[in-house]
Amino acid sequence: MRILALSGNLRQGSHNADLLRGAAAAAPDGIEIEFYDGLKEIPPYDADDDGPAERPAAVERFKEALAEADGILISTPEYNSSISGVLKNALDWASRPLVESPVRNKPVAVLSSSTGMFGGVWAAAETRKVMGALGARALEETVAVPKADVRLADGIDAELLAELRAVVDALAAAVDTRAAIAA
């Protein structure tokens, strides 16, 4: 089973990338978590560039990665009480045309972290909302890490690792259910 991992934060040392690495470490045998690192290459969405002949190569690579994954695991920071711009932009590209969305009916789990008191819960909710609008099946299982700069300073502890494992397990179960229905 292939899970595509997307971090909504591009910076080196991203707490959200740390969460995705923790999820990968917690994943049971048979689940491959593949990190997508091309969000920075995706240009701002422009409908004039969104035709089969005009679509940028970085967008095509992103859409292919989404299409090839069995499920998606997103970890997002919270910027101004919402989803990060780079992640939202990439998802906007992935949504067009909606009937061809590579995430249609695909299970998605969302993690979040922030240095604030609430762990990015608003950003996670917004991300689940956006994924639902794209036709994905956004799971309710989540992990939100407040004060991530402190909580993750010494790495991911056993308690957080167990929480991440529960989300990965829920995502894997949703992928299995989707496959059984399709069969």
N, C-alpha and C positions, 0 to 999 in steps of 0.2 A: 504494500500500500504506500502510495506517494503522497505526502502532505507538503504543500508549498508554504513556506514561511515568509511573511512580509513584515518588515519593521517599518513603521511610519516615521522613524527618526533616522536621519542619515549620518549623524555624527559618530566619530570614533568613540568608543566607550559608552555607547547608547545603552541605557538601562533596559529598553525594550528589546534590543538585540540580545542582551543578557538573558531576558526571560525566554526568548526563543531558543537560545542555546540550552537553557535549563530544561525546556520542554523536550528538546531533541535528546538530551541525556536521560530523561525520564521515560522516553518512548520505549515500549516493549519491542521485542524482536518482531521483525516483519513490518515494522512501520519506519519508513525512511522519511525524515524531515529534511527537505531541500531548501536552502536559503536562496531567496531571490535578491540580488544586489544591484539591479539595474534601474531602480526608481529614479535615481538622479539623472539618468540619461533621457527620461521621458520629457518631451517639451510640454509647455502649457497647452491645454486643450484649445483647439481652434477648428471649428466645423469646416472651414475651408480646406483643411488638411486631412479631413476624415473621409476620404474615398479610398477604394481599393488601390488605386494607382498612387495616391498622394500620401497615404498613411505612413508616418515615419517608421523606420526599421526598429527603433527601440520600442515602439508601441506594439508592433507585430510580435516581437520577442516576448513582451509581457503577456500579451493575449495568448500566445502559444503555451507559455509556462502555466498560465491559469487553466487552459483547456486540458493540458496533459496531467494535471494533478487530480488525485482522487478527492482531496479535501484541501482546505486552506486554513492556515493558522496565522492570524494577524496580531501583532503587538503594537499598540499605538500610544504615543504620548498624548498629553492634552495641551493644546495650544489655544489660548483664549477661550476656554470652556468648550472646545470642540476638537474635531479631527485635524490632524496635521495637513497642511496644504499639499505637500508632496504626495501623500497617500491619497487624498481626495482627488487630486488631479489624475493620478494613475487609474483610479477606479472610474472616474468620468470617461476616460478613454475606453476602458473595458466595457462600459455600458452601451456602447454604440456600435451597431444598431442593437437595440435592446433584445429583439428576438434572436439575435445571434450571440448574446452575452456568453462568454466562456465560463461563467460561474452559475449559469441557470441551473437550478435544482441541486447545486453542489453544496455540501455541508461546509460551514465556516464557523470557526471559533475565534473569539476575540479576547486578547489579554490587554492589560493596560498598566502603565506605571507613570508616576509623576513625583516630583520632589515636594509636592503639596500634600495636604492632609487627606485628600480623597482618592488618590491613586489613579486619577484619570477616568473615573467612572462615567463622566459625561461624554468624553471622547469615545469610550467603548460603546456606550449606548448609541451615539451618533454613527459610529462605524457599523454596528449591527443594523441600524436603520438604512444606511446607504446600501449595505449588502443585500438587505431584503428588497430594496427598490430595484436592484440589479437581477433579482430573481433567485438569489442564493438562499439557502436554508441556514439562517443564523441561529446557532445554538445559544441557549441561555447560560450554559456553564461558562464560567469565566474566572479569571484571577485579576484582581486589581491590587497594585502594590503602592501604597502611599509612602511618602518620604523615602523614595527609592534610593536616593543618594546615601542614606544611612542604612536602610534595610539590606541593600545589595553591596555595601562597602566591602564586606568580607566574602562575597560570593553568595550563592543560593544555598540556604540552609535546608535541612531535611524536611521541615514543615512545608516550606514553599515548594520544594521538589515534589512532595506528595500532592499538593494542590495542582501543580502543573501536570502531573501524571493523570489526575482525575479528568482534567480538561482534554488531554490527548486521548484518553480512553473513551470519553464521550464522543469525541470527533471520530475516532475509529469505528465506534458502534454506529454512528450516523452514516458513515461511508458504507459499512457492511449492509445496513438497512436499505440504502439507496441501490446498492448492487443487487440485493435480493429482489427488490421490486422490479428492477430493470430486466431481470432474468426470466 
